[in-house]
Amino acid sequence: MQKKLLIIHQGALGDIVSIFPAIIRLKEKFCRIDIICKKSIGELASFMKLTDRFYPVEAAFFSSMFSERVDPVAAEILHSYDEILLFSYSQELEREIRGIFQKKIHRIPPRPGAHSDIHILNHILKELAESRLIDDPVPPGHDYYARLTEHQETDPQYDGSAMILHPGSGSMRKNWPVSNYIATFEMLRKAGMHPEIILGPAEQSLSQIFEKNLTPGSPVHMISDLLTLMRMLKQSGGFIGNDSGISHLAGFLGIPAVVIFGPSNPKRWKPFGRSVEVLRPETDCTPCFETGKADCREMKCLEETTPDMVINALFKIYRK
């Protein structure tokens, strides 16, 4: 097993964390796996030893791959691999790469069709098996997650009563109401837990709302670094969030995670992990986030999930 594989993926955090288990399977066939992706995600993947090296897709010489003239530096890097795995819908991009890379290129659609109920990971594993990049479309065992968190409880910063709440996502449409997060936070605090709010750059406007409505001194963290975020998650006892990339990361790390779904489809996007509980009420509508079939005035799919439901779901999977 001496072959080297280069993965190219332009997706956001949730898209790439969703394929982390597939990368674990690819390690069975390749002695080295590197990735071209967004810099922050590449740093995370390399730190977690899922990939050996990353190249930031934002770099000028890699950006040239999406133009008519490829930078010689990018071409030289591509030539150093035996095979390329391209997650893209673009046949044109595949043709551009084939123009400078004469070895095997496998192009896989990053997601299943919007009307399909197949989970993204199952879709990826099926495509990889059909491309003979893995032997069968079976996810890796959960022993991998045990290794990820094996030193969790001996970490001096670990606090099993710490509960991380992330009220954001890549779209406002997917967000459970902030008032529910505030109520959940206070319920956890009264139950003897140590809840903490984390906000990303896109959610800065929420910081004043939480600081104004939570018990004075409640921790509200602004997080801009995925490595810092990963450490916070691994040092905590549980997680609550919307359908987001951070929820996928929490699930992958094996942390007890409650993920609140609304207009997006949990059959397609449930985070992969050993301790994930998904909440989405039974409604007379079907998930419409990716199909664009509806723009509801009343988001029953989110509004009918209550703080009590979330707390009960968390304690169902919580491990002290």
C-alpha positions in Angstrom: 0.0 0.0 0.0 2.2 2.8 -1.3 -0.2 4.9 -3.2 -0.8 8.6 -2.4 -4.3 10.2 -2.8 -5.2 13.8 -3.1 -8.7 14.9 -2.1 -10.1 18.1 -3.5 -13.2 19.5 -1.8 -14.5 23.1 -1.8 -17.3 22.5 0.7 -18.1 24.0 4.1 -17.4 22.4 7.4 -20.5 20.2 7.6 -19.9 18.8 4.0 -16.3 17.8 4.8 -16.8 16.5 8.4 -19.5 14.3 6.9 -16.9 12.6 4.8 -14.4 12.1 7.7 -15.6 8.5 8.2 -15.1 7.9 4.5 -11.5 9.2 4.8 -10.9 6.7 7.5 -12.0 3.9 5.1 -9.7 5.3 2.4 -6.7 4.9 4.7 -7.1 1.2 4.2 -6.0 1.7 0.5 -3.7 4.7 0.6 -0.5 5.2 2.5 -0.9 9.0 2.3 -4.0 11.2 2.0 -3.8 14.9 1.6 -6.5 17.4 0.9 -7.2 20.7 -0.9 -9.9 22.5 1.0 -10.6 25.7 3.0 -7.7 26.5 5.2 -9.5 26.3 8.6 -11.0 22.9 7.8 -7.6 21.6 6.4 -5.9 22.5 9.7 -8.6 20.6 11.6 -8.3 17.5 9.4 -4.5 17.4 9.6 -4.5 18.0 13.4 -6.9 15.1 13.9 -4.6 13.0 11.7 -7.3 12.3 9.2 -5.2 13.7 6.4 -1.4 14.0 6.3 -1.2 17.4 4.8 -3.6 20.1 3.6 -3.4 22.8 0.9 -5.6 25.9 1.3 -8.0 26.2 -1.7 -7.9 30.0 -1.1 -4.2 30.0 -2.2 -3.6 31.8 -5.5 -1.9 28.9 -7.1 -4.8 26.5 -6.3 -7.4 29.1 -7.4 -5.8 28.9 -10.8 -7.2 25.4 -11.2 -10.6 27.0 -11.6 -9.3 29.1 -14.5 -8.0 28.5 -18.0 -4.3 28.6 -17.0 -3.1 26.4 -14.1 -0.3 27.7 -12.1 2.9 25.5 -12.5 3.2 25.1 -8.7 -0.3 23.6 -8.5 0.5 21.4 -11.5 3.6 20.1 -9.8 1.8 19.3 -6.6 -0.9 17.4 -8.5 1.7 15.4 -10.3 3.1 14.1 -7.0 0.0 12.0 -6.3 -1.1 8.6 -7.8 -4.8 9.3 -7.8 -7.1 12.3 -7.2 -10.6 12.2 -5.6 -12.5 15.3 -6.7 -15.8 16.1 -4.8 -17.5 18.3 -7.4 -20.5 18.6 -9.7 -18.3 20.3 -12.3 -17.3 18.3 -15.4 -15.4 21.4 -16.6 -13.2 21.4 -13.5 -12.6 17.6 -14.0 -11.5 18.3 -17.6 -9.2 21.1 -16.5 -7.5 18.8 -14.0 -7.3 15.9 -16.6 -5.5 18.3 -18.8 -2.5 18.3 -16.4 -3.0 15.0 -14.5 -3.0 11.9 -16.7 -3.4 9.4 -13.8 -6.7 8.3 -12.2 -9.2 11.0 -11.3 -12.4 10.0 -9.5 -15.1 12.7 -9.5 -17.9 12.2 -7.0 -21.0 14.5 -6.5 -20.5 16.0 -3.0 -24.2 15.3 -2.1 -26.9 12.9 -3.2 -29.7 14.5 -5.2 -31.9 16.9 -3.3 -35.0 14.7 -3.4 -33.2 11.6 -2.3 -33.4 10.4 1.3 -30.0 8.7 1.2 -27.6 9.9 3.9 -24.6 11.9 2.6 -22.1 9.4 4.1 -23.9 6.4 2.6 -23.9 8.2 -0.8 -20.2 8.9 -0.5 -19.3 5.3 0.6 -21.4 3.9 -2.2 -19.6 6.1 -4.8 -16.2 5.2 -3.4 -16.9 1.5 -3.5 -18.1 1.7 -7.1 -14.9 3.6 -7.9 -13.0 0.7 -6.2 -11.4 3.2 -3.8 -12.7 1.1 -0.9 -13.8 -2.5 -0.8 -17.3 -2.1 0.4 -19.7 0.8 1.4 -19.5 0.1 5.1 -18.8 3.0 7.6 -15.8 2.6 10.0 -16.4 1.1 13.4 -17.0 3.3 16.4 -13.6 2.2 17.9 -12.2 5.2 16.0 -14.3 7.6 18.0 -13.1 5.9 21.2 -9.5 6.7 20.2 -10.5 10.3 19.5 -11.8 10.7 23.0 -9.7 8.2 24.9 -7.9 10.9 26.9 -11.0 13.0 27.4 -11.7 12.3 31.0 -8.0 12.5 32.0 -7.7 16.0 30.4 -7.3 18.4 33.4 -9.6 20.8 31.5 -12.4 18.1 31.1 -15.7 19.0 32.7 -18.4 16.4 32.3 -21.0 18.9 33.5 -20.0 21.4 30.8 -22.7 21.6 28.1 -21.9 23.4 24.8 -24.8 25.2 23.1 -24.4 26.5 19.6 -27.5 28.4 18.4 -26.2 29.1 14.8 -25.9 27.4 11.5 -25.2 28.3 7.8 -28.8 29.5 7.4 -31.2 31.4 9.7 -34.0 29.1 8.4 -32.4 26.1 10.2 -32.0 27.8 13.6 -34.2 26.9 16.6 -35.4 30.2 18.2 -32.9 32.0 20.4 -35.5 32.2 23.1 -35.5 28.4 23.3 -31.7 28.3 23.7 -31.9 30.8 26.5 -34.6 28.7 28.3 -32.6 25.5 27.7 -29.4 27.2 29.1 -31.2 28.2 32.3 -32.8 24.8 32.7 -29.4 23.1 32.4 -27.9 25.6 34.9 -30.7 24.8 37.4 -30.0 21.1 36.9 -26.4 21.6 38.1 -24.8 21.6 34.7 -22.4 24.2 33.4 -23.8 25.4 30.1 -21.8 27.6 27.8 -22.8 29.4 24.6 -20.5 29.3 21.5 -20.9 31.7 18.6 -19.1 31.8 15.3 -18.3 34.9 13.3 -21.7 34.8 11.5 -23.5 34.9 14.9 -21.8 37.9 16.6 -25.0 39.8 16.6 -26.5 37.2 19.1 -23.8 37.8 21.8 -25.6 40.9 23.2 -29.0 39.0 23.3 -27.5 36.2 25.3 -25.5 38.5 27.6 -28.7 40.5 28.3 -31.0 37.5 28.9 -28.8 34.9 30.6 -27.8 34.8 34.3 -25.1 37.5 34.8 -21.6 36.0 34.2 -22.8 33.2 32.0 -20.1 32.2 29.5 -20.6 33.3 25.9 -17.6 32.5 23.7 -16.8 34.0 20.3 -15.1 31.2 18.4 -13.2 31.8 15.2 -10.7 28.9 15.3 -11.8 25.3 14.6 -9.0 23.8 16.7 -10.1 25.9 19.7 -13.6 24.7 19.1 -12.6 21.1 18.9 -10.7 21.3 22.2 -13.8 22.9 23.8 -16.0 20.1 22.5 -13.7 17.3 23.7 -13.5 18.9 27.2 -17.2 19.0 27.5 -19.9 16.5 28.6 -22.5 17.3 25.9 -23.6 19.4 23.0 -26.8 21.0 21.8 -27.1 22.6 18.4 -28.9 23.1 15.0 -28.2 21.2 11.8 -24.7 22.7 11.3 -21.1 21.9 10.6 -20.3 22.3 14.3 -23.0 19.7 15.2 -21.4 17.3 12.7 -18.0 17.9 14.4 -19.5 17.2 17.8 -21.1 14.0 16.6 -17.9 12.8 14.9 -15.9 13.4 18.1 -18.3 11.0 19.9 -19.7 13.6 22.3 -23.3 13.2 23.4 -25.0 15.5 21.0 -28.6 16.6 20.5 -29.2 18.1 17.1 -32.3 20.1 16.3 -33.6 19.7 12.8 -36.3 21.8 11.1 -36.6 22.4 7.4 -33.5 20.2 6.5 -33.7 16.4 6.3 -32.2 14.4 9.1 -32.3 11.3 6.9 -29.7 13.0 4.7 -27.8 15.1 7.3 -27.9 13.4 10.7 -24.4 13.8 12.1 -22.5 10.5 12.2 -21.3 9.5 15.6 -21.9 7.1 18.5 -24.0 9.4 20.7 -26.2 11.6 18.5 -29.9 12.2 19.2 -31.9 14.0 16.5 -35.1 16.0 17.2 -37.6 16.8 14.5 -41.3 16.7 15.3 -43.8 14.8 13.2 -45.5 17.4 10.9 -47.7 17.4 7.9 -44.8 18.8 5.8 -41.7 17.3 4.4 -38.2 18.8 4.8 -38.0 21.6 2.2 -34.6 23.3 2.9 -32.8 21.9 -0.1 -35.7 21.5 -2.5 -37.0 25.1 -2.1 -40.6 23.8 -2.2 -41.8 26.1 0.6 -41.0 29.2 2.5 -43.1 28.8 5.6 -44.4 31.7 7.6 -44.9 29.3 10.6 -41.9 27.0 11.1 -43.7 24.2 12.8 -40.8 21.9 12.2 -38.7 24.0 14.6 -41.4 25.6 16.8 -42.9 22.3 18.0 -39.5 21.2 19.5 -39.5 22.4 23.1 -36.7 23.0 25.6 -38.1 20.1 27.7 -37.7 17.8 24.7 -34.1 18.9 24.2 -33.2 18.5 27.9 -34.8 15.0 28.0 -33.0 13.9 24.8 -29.7 15.1 26.2 -30.0 13.3 29.5 -31.0 10.2 27.6 -27.5 10.0 26.0 -25.5 11.9 28.6 -22.5 10.1 30.1 -21.0 11.5 33.3 
